[in-house]
Amino acid sequence: MARTLLLMLGLLLSAPVLAQVSDPRPLQFRNAAEEARFQALAHELRCVMCQNQSLADSNAQVAHDLRREVLVLMQQGRSDAQIKQFLVERYGEFVLYRPQVEPGTWLLWFGPLALLLLGGLVLWRVVRRRGGREVPPADPSQEW
């Protein structure tokens, strides 16, 4: 009885590890054009688990699964835009390396330019203020 309970407990604890095993088979492409399209699309998509790796570069388990899913969607006849939209609906804009320019992403797209312009404006005002001041005459009694 105790052996059976111990075996069941061991199986229960190892279930999450077994559930994360993915399909070890390599991806099967129909032709070179499909493979090239897949590689281009995989480089435009970000791994949802990794900080800043493309789907093509990541070795995370979720990246393997997403690459397989992208290939299945391609083979079902979906366009690149449809595949990207499917992944955005599922994982959000983070999955795209180049998110769409829309009100929700304006800060992302135009924020660096706005900061650069603001810094230039501040620098211009500081230089202009200092340029208007008179330089005090040199004091001949002071030694350097």
Beta strands, then each sheet from edge to edge (+ up, - down):
end
